[in-house]
């Protein structure tokens, strides 16, 4: 499941970080106070709803846990999409240095690991074990 989520995160990032997508993000963010319905319309008609549904379906199919209700799957999927997009998108919009392709690949991998394993999964991420042992 990690590989599927990592690849999907990469696809999400490629779509969300195109110049056109960043321009729309800037426009909608800048005008959201004056036109709150615009923000809602972009979100409801955008790809994030499709991504959330796909991830929710993946969770239902792969985990098969009756405690993972449709509402919880949707919540988890929305958290994953936001975790993947938020920082790279903000940086691409000018709030910091844009991430390199290598950094974006690492970001997608780290987001998938964190999503699947929680904070316990960070120690399993490449390069994390050495950094965490130095701080102890």
C-alpha positions in Angstrom: 0.0 0.0 0.0 3.0 2.3 0.7 4.0 2.2 -3.0 0.5 2.9 -4.2 0.2 5.9 -1.9 3.7 7.2 -2.7 3.1 7.0 -6.4 -0.3 8.6 -6.0 1.2 11.4 -3.8 3.7 12.0 -6.7 0.8 12.3 -9.2 -1.0 14.7 -6.9 2.1 16.9 -6.5 2.7 16.9 -10.2 -0.8 18.2 -10.8 -0.9 20.6 -7.9 2.4 22.2 -8.7 1.9 23.0 -12.4 2.2 26.8 -13.2 -1.5 26.9 -14.0 -2.5 25.2 -10.7 -0.2 27.5 -8.7 -1.7 30.5 -10.5 -5.3 29.3 -9.6 -4.2 28.7 -6.0 -2.9 32.3 -5.8 -6.0 33.7 -7.4 -8.5 31.8 -5.2 -6.5 32.4 -2.0 -6.2 36.1 -2.8 -9.9 36.5 -3.6 -11.4 34.1 -1.0 -12.4 36.9 1.4 -14.3 38.7 -1.3 -15.7 35.6 -3.0 -15.9 32.8 -0.5 -18.2 30.8 -2.9 -15.3 30.8 -5.4 -13.1 28.9 -3.0 -15.8 26.4 -2.3 -16.6 25.9 -6.0 -13.0 25.3 -6.9 -12.6 22.8 -4.1 -15.9 21.0 -4.8 -15.2 20.7 -8.6 -11.5 20.2 -8.3 -9.4 17.1 -8.3 -9.0 16.9 -4.5 -12.5 15.4 -4.2 -11.6 12.7 -6.8 -8.3 12.1 -5.0 -10.1 11.8 -1.7 -12.6 9.3 -3.1 -9.8 7.2 -4.7 -7.8 7.1 -1.4 -10.9 6.2 0.6 -11.7 3.4 -1.8 -8.1 2.1 -1.5 -8.3 2.2 2.3 -11.6 0.2 2.2 -10.2 -2.4 -0.2 -6.7 -2.8 1.4 -7.5 -2.5 5.1 -11.0 -4.2 5.3 -11.5 -3.0 8.9 -15.1 -2.6 9.9 -14.2 0.2 12.3 -13.0 2.2 9.3 -16.3 3.8 8.5 -16.9 5.7 5.3 -16.7 8.9 7.3 -13.3 7.9 8.8 -12.0 6.9 5.4 -13.0 10.2 4.0 -11.4 12.0 6.9 -8.1 10.0 6.5 -8.0 10.6 2.8 -8.5 14.3 3.2 -5.7 14.4 5.7 -3.4 12.5 3.3 -4.2 14.9 0.4 -3.6 17.9 2.6 -0.4 16.5 4.0 0.9 15.8 0.5 0.0 19.2 -1.0 0.1 22.0 1.6 3.8 22.8 2.1 5.0 22.1 -1.4 2.2 24.2 -2.8 2.8 27.1 -0.5 6.5 27.0 -1.3 5.8 26.9 -5.0 3.5 29.9 -4.6 6.4 31.9 -3.1 6.3 31.2 0.6 9.8 29.7 0.6 12.0 28.0 -1.9 10.3 25.7 -4.3 11.1 22.0 -3.8 13.3 20.2 -6.2 12.1 17.0 -8.0 14.2 15.0 -5.6 12.8 16.8 -2.6 9.2 16.2 -3.9 9.9 12.5 -4.3 11.2 12.3 -0.7 8.1 14.4 0.4 5.8 11.9 -1.3 7.5 9.0 0.3 7.6 10.6 3.7 3.9 11.5 3.5 2.9 7.9 2.6 5.0 6.5 5.4 3.7 8.9 8.0 0.1 8.4 6.8 0.4 4.6 7.1 2.5 4.3 10.2 1.9 7.5 12.2 4.9 9.0 14.1 6.2 5.4 14.8 6.8 5.1 11.0 9.2 8.0 10.9 12.0 5.9 12.3 11.6 3.5 9.4 12.1 6.3 6.8 15.4 6.3 5.0 17.9 8.7 6.7 15.7 9.4 9.7 17.2 6.8 12.1 20.6 8.5 12.0 19.2 11.9 12.6 17.0 10.9 15.5 19.8 9.0 17.2 22.0 12.1 17.1 19.4 14.2 19.0 19.2 11.7 21.9 
